[in-house]
Amino acid sequence: MKKLSLLIFLAASLTCFSQHRAKIPLVSKYVTSGGGGGGGGGGTPVVTAQNIGTLRNNYSDFVGFAFYVGASNITVTSLGRWITSGNTGSHTIKIIDYATGATVVSASLNTSGITAGAYGYVACTPTVLSATVRYAILSLEVNGGDFWGDEASITVTSAINTVRSAYLSGSNLASSTIQDVSYVPLNFKY
């Protein structure tokens, strides 16, 4: 298992990219997911339960959720994305500092061959997220590419709080006013 994790880590790439930007509507349509995710080596998943919103693939940019770290620092060890049936693409997943937009940690997850109906994870450089600071975890999605869930509810551990769906439109980061929701959804282990 360590060799597989190492291969996945080595296959992860940090990428720079430029995509056509468009506004994404904040729509609340829900479909209940089956299962609570899993896989991806050790660590505690921050998302413990999720609903999957209406499936879509009509947006090109980063989508996910914004959050505050709780009272203690946490160390992120892997980044995850919900796998929907038919997903085969690679997705850059990153955590950014919400205030500055600076990327804190990033990795690329190839969804090909990962079981649908659960989170797929990719190891990342262990990265400390500071207590009480706001961040966003985002996945690069492509118009006409893999399907992902529209805004829907998630449940998280006490390590983070004030979770709200978020997306990039060009260089502008926006988040919902509705609490405990995410696009895709995304996850990370700590």
C-alpha positions in Angstrom: 0.0 0.0 0.0 2.9 2.4 0.7 4.3 1.8 -2.8 0.8 2.6 -4.3 0.6 5.8 -2.2 4.1 6.7 -3.3 3.2 6.2 -6.9 0.1 8.2 -6.6 2.1 11.0 -4.8 4.8 10.9 -7.6 2.1 11.0 -10.2 0.5 14.1 -8.6 1.6 17.2 -10.4 1.6 20.8 -9.4 0.3 22.7 -12.4 -0.2 26.3 -13.5 -3.1 26.9 -15.8 -5.3 29.5 -17.4 -9.0 28.8 -18.1 -11.9 30.7 -19.6 -13.8 32.2 -16.7 -17.6 32.4 -16.3 -20.0 33.2 -13.5 -21.5 30.1 -11.7 -25.0 30.4 -10.3 -25.6 29.4 -6.7 -28.3 26.9 -7.1 -29.5 24.5 -4.4 -30.7 21.2 -5.8 -30.0 18.0 -3.8 -29.6 14.4 -4.5 -28.7 12.1 -1.7 -25.3 10.3 -2.1 -24.7 6.7 -1.3 -21.9 6.3 1.2 -19.6 8.5 3.1 -16.4 8.2 1.0 -13.1 6.5 1.9 -9.8 5.3 0.5 -6.7 7.4 0.2 -4.4 6.1 3.0 -4.3 7.3 6.6 -5.7 10.4 8.2 -9.1 11.7 9.2 -11.5 12.9 6.4 -12.7 16.4 7.3 -16.1 15.7 5.5 -18.0 13.0 7.3 -21.3 13.0 5.3 -22.4 14.6 2.1 -25.3 15.0 -0.3 -24.5 15.2 -4.0 -26.2 18.1 -5.8 -27.6 17.9 -9.3 -24.8 16.6 -11.6 -23.4 19.2 -14.0 -20.3 19.8 -16.2 -21.0 23.2 -17.6 -18.4 25.4 -15.9 -14.7 25.9 -16.4 -12.9 27.0 -13.3 -12.3 26.1 -9.6 -15.3 25.1 -7.4 -15.5 23.7 -3.9 -16.0 25.2 -0.4 -14.5 27.8 1.9 -14.0 27.2 5.6 -12.3 28.4 8.8 -9.9 26.2 10.7 -11.0 25.7 14.3 -9.1 26.5 17.5 -6.1 24.3 16.6 -3.8 24.1 13.6 -4.3 21.1 11.3 -1.9 19.3 9.0 -3.4 18.4 5.6 -2.0 15.1 4.2 -4.2 14.4 1.2 -6.8 16.1 -1.0 -10.0 14.4 -2.2 -12.8 14.8 -4.8 -16.1 12.9 -5.0 -16.0 10.4 -7.9 -19.1 10.3 -10.0 -19.8 7.4 -12.4 -18.0 8.0 -15.7 -15.3 10.4 -14.3 -12.0 9.8 -16.0 -10.3 13.2 -16.0 -7.5 14.7 -14.0 -8.4 17.5 -11.6 -6.1 20.0 -9.9 -7.3 20.2 -6.2 -5.9 23.1 -4.2 -6.3 24.8 -0.8 -5.9 28.5 -1.0 -5.7 31.3 1.6 -9.1 32.9 1.3 -7.9 36.4 2.0 -5.0 36.5 -0.5 -5.9 33.8 -3.0 -2.4 32.3 -2.6 -2.2 28.5 -3.1 -1.2 26.8 0.1 -1.1 23.2 -1.2 -2.0 21.6 -4.5 -2.0 18.2 -6.2 -3.6 16.6 -9.3 -6.1 13.7 -8.9 -6.5 11.4 -11.9 -10.1 10.0 -11.5 -9.7 7.3 -14.1 -10.2 3.8 -12.5 -11.3 5.2 -9.1 -14.6 3.6 -7.8 -17.6 5.9 -8.2 -19.7 6.9 -5.2 -16.8 7.7 -2.9 -14.0 10.1 -2.5 -10.8 9.7 -4.5 -7.7 11.0 -2.7 -4.2 12.1 -3.8 -1.4 12.5 -1.3 0.0 16.1 -1.0 2.9 17.6 0.8 1.9 17.7 4.5 0.8 21.3 5.0 -0.2 23.1 8.2 -3.4 25.2 8.1 -3.4 27.8 10.8 -6.1 28.0 13.5 -8.9 30.5 12.9 -7.7 31.3 9.4 -10.1 31.1 6.4 -9.2 28.9 3.5 -10.9 27.4 0.4 -10.5 23.9 -1.1 -11.2 23.9 -4.8 -11.2 21.5 -7.8 -10.5 22.5 -11.4 -13.5 21.5 -13.4 -13.9 21.9 -17.2 -16.9 22.6 -19.3 -17.9 19.4 -21.0 -15.6 17.3 -18.8 -16.3 15.1 -15.8 -19.6 15.5 -14.0 -19.6 17.0 -10.4 -22.3 17.9 -8.0 -24.0 21.3 -7.7 -24.2 23.0 -4.3 -25.4 20.6 -1.6 -25.0 20.0 2.1 -22.0 18.4 3.8 -21.2 17.5 7.4 -17.7 18.2 8.7 -15.5 17.4 11.8 -14.9 20.0 14.5 -11.5 20.7 12.9 -13.2 23.3 10.6 -16.3 25.5 10.7 -18.3 28.1 8.8 -18.3 26.0 5.6 -19.8 27.6 2.5 -19.6 26.7 -1.1 -17.1 28.7 -3.1 -15.9 29.2 -6.7 -13.5 31.2 -8.7 -14.7 33.4 -11.6 -11.5 34.7 -13.1 -9.4 36.0 -10.2 -12.5 36.6 -8.1 -13.3 34.1 -5.3 -16.9 34.1 -4.2 -18.7 32.1 -1.5 -22.3 31.4 -0.7 -24.2 32.8 2.3 -25.6 29.3 3.0 -23.6 27.4 5.6 -22.5 23.8 5.4 -22.6 23.4 1.6 -20.1 22.5 -1.0 -19.7 22.0 -4.8 -18.5 18.6 -6.2 -18.1 17.8 -3.1 -14.4 17.9 -2.0 -12.6 16.6 1.1 -9.2 16.5 2.7 -7.5 14.3 5.3 -5.6 15.6 8.2 
